[in-house]
Amino acid sequence: RVRDAITAPLRAKFHTHQTDRGSRTCIHVVGPNFSEEPAGCSQEQAVDMLSQAYQAVLAEFAASRLSCLRMPPLSGGLFAGRFREEMPRLTWLALQLGFGR
């Protein structure tokens, strides 16, 4: 179950569920909530946390054997906090690190 697998932020879980239109697949992930992070959280720390969340998604995707992944930016909305304006750059850096983990 997704709830059993995601017990903290930065974790992800692949899930297939049945609908009236057939099966649907989704990777659930909880990104870091920068609106609740201490004011002293640096951009480097933010990128590190984001990269852990992206790596978790990428690992679940690789294990799924699916051929297509569509993924919105993590923590880019309400969770962006004071990093809202910098999220495109932080996302790019975090994805690069996530692929390398």
Secondary structure, DSSP 8 states (H G I E B T S, - for coil): -HHHH--STT-EEEEEEEETTEEEEEEEE----TTTS-TT--HHHHHHHHHHHHHHHHHHHHHHT-S------TT-SGGGGGGGGGHHHHHHHHHHHHHH-
